[in-house]
């Protein structure tokens, strides 16, 4: 199991994406498996412009793409709470060397990390 992550942030140009190594993928899977399920209505919708969350693919099965946004993880309608935006911070840190420094710093400030 190896995951691919896309930061959904740009309009009119490709969004940055990166693959996680096996150890990172296993660590992320462990984090996700410990999140509590919540009412799907609690997940905010992304804005039209700007940061719209992360997409994680590579799960296989019925739901291959998870969306992570504003303290929630949506696994094809099964929504989990990500208190403190820990998953978003983890994903952002996994791309520290791949993203432009100003973009990384701006998102880090937005997430409160």
C-alpha positions in Angstrom: 0.0 0.0 0.0 1.5 3.3 -1.1 -0.5 6.6 -1.2 -0.4 9.5 -3.6 -1.3 13.0 -2.3 -2.5 16.0 -4.2 -2.7 19.5 -2.6 -5.9 21.0 -4.1 -5.0 24.7 -4.1 -4.4 26.1 -7.6 -6.8 27.2 -10.3 -5.6 27.2 -13.8 -2.4 25.4 -13.2 -1.6 21.8 -12.0 -1.9 21.1 -8.3 1.3 19.8 -6.6 1.3 16.0 -5.9 3.7 13.6 -4.4 3.9 9.9 -3.4 4.4 8.7 0.1 6.9 5.9 0.8 5.8 2.6 2.3 6.6 3.7 5.9 4.8 7.0 5.4 1.8 5.3 3.9 1.6 2.8 6.8 1.9 5.7 9.3 -0.8 7.6 7.6 -3.1 4.6 7.5 -2.6 4.1 11.2 -3.5 7.7 11.9 -6.6 7.5 9.7 -7.8 4.3 11.3 -7.9 6.0 14.7 -10.2 8.9 13.7 -13.8 8.9 15.0 -16.6 8.8 12.5 -18.9 11.9 12.6 -22.0 13.1 10.9 -21.2 13.9 7.2 -23.1 17.2 7.5 -20.3 18.5 9.8 -17.8 18.6 6.9 -17.5 22.0 5.4 -17.5 22.4 1.6 -14.4 23.7 0.0 -14.3 27.3 -1.4 -14.2 27.9 -5.1 -10.7 29.4 -4.9 -7.6 28.9 -2.8 -6.9 25.9 -0.5 -9.5 23.2 -1.0 -7.8 20.4 0.9 -5.8 17.3 0.2 -6.7 14.3 -1.9 -5.2 10.9 -0.9 -5.4 8.1 -3.4 -4.2 4.5 -3.3 -6.6 2.9 -0.9 -8.1 0.6 -3.5 -11.5 -1.0 -3.0 -14.7 0.8 -3.0 -13.3 4.2 -1.9 -9.9 5.0 -3.4 -9.8 8.7 -2.8 -10.0 10.4 0.6 -10.5 14.2 0.9 -9.0 16.0 3.9 -10.2 19.5 4.6 -10.6 21.8 7.6 -10.4 19.1 10.3 -12.4 16.4 8.5 -11.6 13.4 6.3 -14.2 12.3 3.8 -13.8 8.7 2.7 -16.6 8.6 0.1 -19.3 9.8 2.4 -17.9 8.3 5.6 -16.6 11.4 7.4 -14.1 11.3 10.2 -13.1 14.1 12.6 -9.5 15.3 12.4 -9.3 17.3 15.6 -6.5 19.9 15.6 -6.1 19.3 11.8 -3.5 16.7 12.6 -3.9 14.8 9.3 -3.6 18.1 7.3 -0.5 19.1 9.2 1.0 15.6 8.7 0.3 15.7 5.0 1.7 19.3 4.7 4.9 18.2 6.5 5.3 15.2 4.2 5.7 17.7 1.4 8.0 20.2 3.2 10.8 19.8 0.6 8.4 19.6 -2.4 6.4 22.8 -2.0 7.6 26.4 -2.5 8.6 27.7 1.0 6.1 30.6 0.9 3.2 28.2 0.1 4.3 25.7 2.8 4.6 28.5 5.4 1.2 30.1 4.5 -0.6 26.8 4.8 1.2 26.0 8.1 0.0 29.3 9.5 -3.6 28.6 8.2 -3.6 25.2 9.9 -2.3 26.7 13.2 0.8 24.6 13.2 
